[in-house]
């Protein structure tokens, strides 16, 4: 699936998530997909510091800086 875009893969994951019974399984599949996509990144992420700050606010119980 290397030639597919990140957006397409995200839609495939979300579309296939309709068959899952619980929300945790959907999040696990989404996490694994994102993890697989990010292995192929070559450049650094722009504004990552701002993104991590937002994630820390939204997901404070699961996020550590």
URMOKA-V887662 format. One record per residue. N is the residue number from 1. PHI is phi in whole degrees, 0 to 359 (* if undefined). NEAR is the number of other ideal C-beta (glycine too) atoms within 10 Angstrom. D_CENTER is the distance of its C-alpha to the mean C-alpha in Angstrom with 2 decimals. Layout:
n	phi	near	d_center
N	PHI	NEAR	D_CENTER
N	PHI	NEAR	D_CENTER
//
This chain:
n	phi	near	d_center
1	*	9	16.57
2	296	4	16.68
3	276	5	18.31
4	275	11	15.80
5	285	9	13.80
6	297	13	10.05
7	296	8	10.93
8	297	11	12.94
9	298	15	10.56
10	297	14	8.26
11	293	12	11.69
12	296	13	12.79
13	296	16	10.24
14	296	13	11.06
15	296	9	14.64
16	285	12	14.98
17	290	14	13.69
18	296	7	17.03
19	273	8	18.84
20	272	13	17.41
21	276	7	19.66
22	235	8	17.56
23	292	9	14.44
24	298	9	13.46
25	295	12	13.38
26	295	17	11.01
27	296	12	8.48
28	295	12	9.34
29	296	15	8.98
30	295	14	5.51
31	300	11	4.86
32	296	11	7.50
33	294	18	6.64
34	297	14	3.99
35	299	9	6.80
36	294	11	9.30
37	293	15	8.66
38	291	10	8.89
39	297	7	12.05
40	268	8	13.74
41	291	9	13.44
42	251	4	16.98
43	257	5	17.13
44	285	6	16.19
45	276	10	13.91
46	288	7	16.28
47	56	9	16.74
48	295	9	14.37
49	298	7	16.99
50	293	9	16.87
51	296	11	13.10
52	295	13	13.47
53	296	13	16.49
54	295	11	14.86
55	297	13	12.19
56	297	13	15.29
57	288	9	17.17
58	288	9	14.79
59	238	9	13.78
60	303	9	16.99
61	285	5	17.60
62	246	8	14.49
63	236	13	14.33
64	229	6	17.02
65	272	6	17.98
//
